[in-house]
Each structure stands twice: as structure tokens, then as C-alpha cells.
Amino acid sequence: MKLRTWDAMNSRRIGLVAVGVIFLLSGLLMASQGAGYVQGSYMSGDPTYINVGGVVVVIGLVFLALGLLSKKSAEPGPVTP
């Protein structure tokens, strides 16, 4: 049984997905505060943060797409003389 090894490409993909999720959740929270759904912040009820949150969500989606759609690292093939 061959064990899967982690290389730089897999680490990069995981990092991009993690950053994308953080941006996505932060943007959703920011937009919700701007819309007044989440109270308790200076951003609550300020429509500016709906737009800012939307931009942060889009950035998060881009990071997620880059992480999920990037090619997986290739397994090394047989060495031919």
C-alpha cells in the first residue's frame, strides 16, 4: 500500500481553501451587520458594510475556487532509461 505524501502543492491548496473560507465567513458576517441582522457593532445598520462585505465574500469565493479547482499534484511516474 502506497502512502500519500504531502507536498507543497497540496499545502497550497489547503491554504487557499482555508483563506477562502475565512474571507467568505467574514464577508457574510460583515454584510449581515451592515444590513442590521447582527447587532452589537459599530457596523450594525451601516449600509456601507453591506457593500464591503459583498466584496470580501467575492474575494473569498475566488480563493476557494483557486484552491478547489487547482490541479492536484501529479504522482511521480516510472523512471524510464
N, C-alpha and C positions, 0 to 999 in steps of 0.2 A: 504494500500500500504506500503510495507516494503522499507525503505530507505537503500541504500547500505552504509556500513561503510567502512572507510579506515583503514587498519591495517598495521602492519609492513611489511607483505609480499607484499602488493600492492605498498607500498612506495619503497621497494627494487626493485621491477620490473621496476617501473618508473625510478628510479635512474640508473639502469643498461642500460635501453634503452637510457636515456639521455647521459650517458657517452659514450655509443657505437656510437651514432650519432656524438658527438663532436670528438671522435677519428677518425671516418670514414671521416668526412669532413676535418679535419686537415691533415690526411694522403693523401687525394686526392689533397689538395692544395700543400702539400709538394712535392708530386710526380710530379705534374704539373709544379712547379717551377724548379725542378730538370731536367725535360725534356725541359725546356725553353719555355713552353706555357704561363707562367705567369712571367712577368719581374718585376724588381724593388726590388730585394732582393739579398743578398749575396749567396743565394741558387740557384739563377737562372742560369741555364745551367750547374750545377754541378751534374753529374750522380750519385754521392753518395746518393743524396736526393731522387732519384727515388727508390732506394732500401729501404731507411729508411722510405719513405712514404708508400711503399708497406707493410712493416711490421706493421706500425701504422694502415693501413687500415684493415689488418687481425685481429689485436687486437680489433679494433672497431667492426668488424663482430662477434667476439667471445662474446663481451659484449652484442651486440644486440641479438644474439642467446640465451644467458643465460637469458636475460630479457624477450624475447618474448616466449620462449619455457618452462619457468619455470611454475610449476603448479600454478593455481590461488588458492587463499586461500579458504578453504572449509567453507561453511556456517555451522554454528552450527546446529546440528540435534536436534530432540526432546529428552528430558530427559526421560529416562525410569526408573521406580523404581526398 
